[in-house]
Amino acid sequence: MSTGTVAKPSAAPRKAGRRKLTWPWILLIVAAGLVLFSLVRIVSGADDLTSVGQVSGALQLAVPIGLAGLGGLWSERAGVVNIGLEGMMVLGTWFGAWAGYQWGPWVGVLFGLVGGALGGLLHAVITVTFNVNHIVSGVAINILAVGFTQYLSNFTFAEAEGGSSKQSPRIDEITDITVPGLSDWLATLQGKHWFLISDLAGILGGLVTNLSLLTVVAILLIPATWWILWRTAFGLRLRSCGENPVAAESLGVNVYKYKYIAVTASGALAGLGGAFLAIVATGIYQEGQTGGRGYIGLAAMIFGNWMPGGMALGAGLFGFTDSLKLRGGAENVHALLLLVAVLLVIATVWQLYKKKYVPAVIAAVFAVGFFLWYAFTDQVPSQFVDAAPYITTLLVLALSAQRLRMPKADGLPYRKGQGK
């Protein structure tokens, strides 16, 4: 029997993972996107693509979507699918408007939070305590919220001066912020329509012109969520409930408590998004004014891979496409055809580089189709303009599906005591 040294087993080759995006790469991608937008604006002549008004409008439309997405992130990180975000937004719009026209906009914001939180609490009771299917519960809450608010409107807004059964009286405005001097200078610079410089001025101008204080609060909630969920012991326990609740319980975590907290907070954030729609975006409650933004917020959260930063980018994208149909409409969306065509060409080159020839051919065919559509038309049909935000939602989810990773226990049934 030989006593030679035992050779160490060779380590199995590890599959190369996707590189983590660092800040320099993120800034480089943002800069490249801005250059591409500037080129499309100059070629198409759609100067409103990156104007101060366009960016300001996109931000206002992105906030309720982002708040709904943030609510979905809290819930699903704790393992509860929240398809009921739309209904919780509906509750936020009604309660926010009901309190807002009587006692002021900030009281309305508070009541919007409470209304959404009640919807979230109901979802938690149904899914966590009674272990009902999360999708069934969410759909039921969406239906219940619409019927409940319609019923309440009949004997509240209908009897108020300036209101009706489908609309509330007007609500006082929340203070807007405009940086004096800087706002006017950026607007003037954007009006020059210079390559890249004017586009950058338009984006920055949109962030310092007529910015609602509630918008500032909503933006600050994004880094606050990241810090709470990823930098605190509370957040670690909450996320463990969405990854492996049995293991979390075996380590002494009260899984039910954290799920209840997460889903209630989810409803409160969605309700805040609804209150924003009623108080800031329109100044009144209108029946059906959420317009599916709860579902789009859920799509933004999925696009962002259940992370706050990615969710914010998704909300910004959907808000931007929604804003296009309000400012310039057909002309702006027509310019987007050229942008999509160029992006598809880039995707084709990338797929060829990775030697994935079938996706490359498909991307190339669609690129040619969009180029021809842009070249042989002056504007797109009005129906396509109205559907642009929803088409964008479907396309983004389809293209980003391969890189997504949801919490492992998201939507799975759990009973107290499984970890003991």
N, C-alpha and C positions, 0 to 999 in steps of 0.2 A: 504493500500500500504506500503510495507516494505521499510525501509530506510537503510537497511544493506549495507555494502560495496560491491561494484561491483567487481566481480572477473575479473582479467585481462585475456583476451583470451590467451589460450596457443598458443605459436608460433608453426607454422607447422614445422615438422621436415625437416631439409634441407638435401638434398642429398649430401653425401660426395663427394667432388670434387677430382680431381687428385692432388696429392701433388706436390708442386713446387720443382723442383730440385735445391738443394743448391750446393755450390761449393764443400763441403766435399763429397756429394753423386756423383757429377760429377767426381771428382778425383778417387773415389772408383770404379766407373764403368769403367773409363779409365784403372785403374790398373788391374781390372779383365779381361778386354779385352786383355791387354798386356800379362798377364799370359796365357790366352787361346791361343793366337797366338804363344807364345813360346812353349807351349805343342804340338801344331799342327806341328810346325817346327821340333821339335825333333823327334816326332813319324813318320812323313812323310819323313824326311831327306831333305826337300826343304829348304836349308839354305839361299836361296836368298829371302825368304819371307819378312824378315825385314832387309835386307842388306842396306848399305849406298847408293848404286846405285839404289836399288829398291825405297827407300824413296825419294831420290832426283828426280828420274824419275816420281814418283807419284805426287810429288809437282808440277813439271813442267806441267804435264798433267792436274792437278786439277785447276791451275790458270785460264786458259781461261773458263773452266766450271763455276768456282766460279764467275768470272767477269760477265758472262752472267746471272747467277743466281742473282747476286747483282743488275744487271740492271732490271731483272724481278721484284725484290722486290720493287724497287723505283716506278716502273710503277703501280704495282698492289696495293701497299699501297695507291696510289692516286685514285684507282678505275678503272684503265684501264688495261685490259688483254693484255699482249704483247706476242703473239705467233710469232711475227716477229723478235724475238731475233736472230734467225739463219740468216736471211737476213741482219740484222745490223752487225753481225759478219763478214759476207761475205764482206760487204762494208769496214769494218775495215781492213780486210786482204789486200784488193786491194789498198786502199788509203795509208795504212801504208807501203806497199811494194813499191808503186809508188814513194812516197816521200823519203822513207828510202834509196833506192839504189842511189838516186841522191844527197841528202843533209845530209845523216847520219841517224842513227837509232832513235835518240831522236826526230828529225823532223818527222820521220815516225810514231812514237808513237802519236805525236800531230795530224797528219793528220788522223791517224786511229780513234782517238777520234772524230774528226770533221766529218769523213765519217759516223760513227755510229750515231752521233748526228743528221745528216741530215735525216737518216732513221727514227730515233725516232721522229723528228719534223714532217715528213710526216705522220707518224702513228697518231700523236696528231691532225693534221689538219683533217685527215679523220674521226677519232673516236670522238674527242671532239667537233670540230666545225660543222662537217656535220653529226655526230651521226650515222655513219655507224657501223654495227656489228663489234666488235673488232676482232673476229676470222677471218672473211672475209678479213678485212684490213691487219691483220698479215700475212695471207697466200699469199695475193697479193704482199706484200712487199718482202716476201721470194722469190717469183717467179721473181719479178722485179729486185731484187738485183743480182740474178744469171745471168739473161740476160744482165743487164746493165754492169756488170764487164766483161763478156765475150766479149761484144761489144768493150769496152774500151781497152781490152788486145790486140785486133787485130791491133790497130794502135799505141800502146805505147810499150808494152813489146816485141811484134813481131819485132819491128824495132830497139830495143836496143841490144847492144852487150851482148851476154850471155843469152838473153831472148828468148821467143817464145810466141805464142798466148795463151799458157796455163801455162806459167811460167815466173816469173820475173828474172832479173839478181840478183846475190847474194848481200845480204845486210850486211854491217859491223856489227860485234857483239857488244852487250851491255856488259859493264864490269861485270865480275863475281866476287863474294866475296867468299873467302875461309879463314877461321880463321886459321892462321898458327899454327902448333903445336897441337892444339886441334883437328883439323880435322884428322891428321895422327894418333893421339893417339886413337881416337874413332874408326877409321877404323881398327886399329890393335886389339882393344878390341872386335870389332864385329867379326873379323876373328877367334876368339877363339871358337865361337859357344857355349858359356856357356848359361845355362838356365837363361832366363830373363835379365841377365846383358848384354849379347851380343845383345839382341834384343833392349834394351833401348839405347845402344851405337849406334846401326845402325840407329835408329830413330833420335837421336840427331845429329849424323854425317851427315845424309842427309839434316839437316837444316843449317849446317855450311860449306857445301862443294859445290863449284861451284854454288852459289846462285846468280842469276841475280838481278841486282838493280831494274829491273822492277818487279820482283817477290816480292821484299820487298815493293815496292809501292802498288802492288795489295793486299798484306796481310794487310797493314795499312788502306786500304780503307774499310775493314770490320768493325773495331771498329769506324772508322770515320763515316760510315753510321749509325751505332747504335747511336752514340752521336748526330748526326744531327737530325735523325728522332724521337728519344725518349727522348732527353734532351734539345731541343730548342723549342721556340715558333713556328718557321718556320716548324719544323717537326710535331708538334702537329696539325697545320693547314692543312698540307699536308695529314696526316693520317686521319683527320676528313673528307676530301673529299672522301676517300675510304670507310669510315664507314657510313656516313650520309651526303651527299652533300647538301641536302635541309636544314638540320639544320645548317650546316656550313655557307651556304649563308645567312641564316636568322640572323647570328651573325656577318655578315660583311666580311666574307672570300670570296675573289675572286676565286671561284672554278675553272673557266677556266684557270686562270693564274697558279695556283698550279698544275693542271693536265698537262699543257703544260711543265712546268719546270720538273716535275717528268718523263714524257715520253721522253723528250729530253735527260735528264740525263741518263735514262735507255738505250737509244740508244748509248750514248757516252761510257757507261761502257761496253756494248756488243762490240762496235767497238774497245775499248781498248783490250778486250779479243781476237778479231780477229787480231789486230796488234801484240799481244804477240805471237800468232801462227806463223805469217809470219816472225817476226823479231827475236824472241828468240828461239822458238821451232824448226824451220826448217831453218831460214836464207834466205828463198825465199818465194815468193807467188806461190802457185800452185792451179790450178782450182779444186774446190771441197775439199779443205783441211780442212774446218770446220768440215766435217764429222758428222753433226748432233749434234755438241756440244751445239748449242743454245737450242735445245730441251732438251738435258740432263741437261743444266743449269736451265731450267724451272722446270724440275723434281726435281733437287736439292733444288730449292727454295720451292717447295711444300713439299718435305720431311722435310725441316727445319721449316715448319709451318709459312712461311712468316716472319721469324726472321733471322737476319744476322748470329748469331752463329750456328743455326741449318743448315742454308744453307751452311756454310763453312764445317760442318761435312759431309753433303751430297756430296759436291764437292770433298772432300777428299776421300770419299768412292768410287765414280765413277772414280776418277783419279787413285786410287790404283788398281782397277780391270782392268783399261785400261793399266796400267803399267805392270801388270802381263803377259800379252800376248807378251810384247816386251822383257821381261827378263825371260828366262826360259820357257816361253810359256806353253806348255802342262803340264810340271811337276808342275809348280806353281799352275795352275788352278786345277790340280788333287788334290793337297794338300788342296785346298779350299773346295773340296767335303767333306773332313773330318771335316773342320771347320763348314760348313753349317749343317752337321749331328749333331755335338755337340750342336750348337745353337738351333736346332730343339728339341733336348732332353730337353734343358733348358726351351724352350717354352712349351713343353708338361707338365713338372713339374709345371710351373707357371699356366697354364690353369687348371690343376687338383686342385691346391691350391685355385683357384678362383671358383672351382666347375663348370667350363665350359667344359663339357665332350666331346661334339662333336668336338670343335676345338682341344682339347687335343688328341683325337683319330686321327684326320687328321694330326696333327703335328707328332705324333708317327709313323704313316704309312710312311710319307715322310722321317723321320729320318732313319728308317730302310732301305728305298730305297737308300738313299745317302750312308749309311754305306756299303751296299752291292755293290753299284757302285764303291766305293773307294776300297773295299777289293778285288774285282775280276777283276780290271783293273790296268794297270800300267800308263796309260795316257789317256787323254780325246781326242776326235776327234778335229782336227784343226778347223773345222767349229764352234764347241762350244767355243773354245778359242777366236776366232774372235768375237763371239756374246756375250761373257761374260759381257762386260760393259752394253750392252743394256738389257740383261736378268736381270742384277742387278738392272737397272733402274725400270723395270716392277715389280720385286719382292718387292723392297723397297716401291714403291708407293702403291702396293696392301696391304702390311703389315701395313703401317702407315696411311692408309686412315681414320680409325676410330677416330683418335685423332686430325685430322686437323680442323682448323678454318680459313677460308679465310676472308678478309675484307668484311663486309656485303654488300657493294655496288659495289663490284668488278665485272666489266663487265656489270653493269646495265646502261641503257640509262639515260642521264641527260640533261636537257635543262636549259639554263640560265634563271633565274627569277622564278624558281619553289619555292624558299624559301621566296618569297616576297608576 
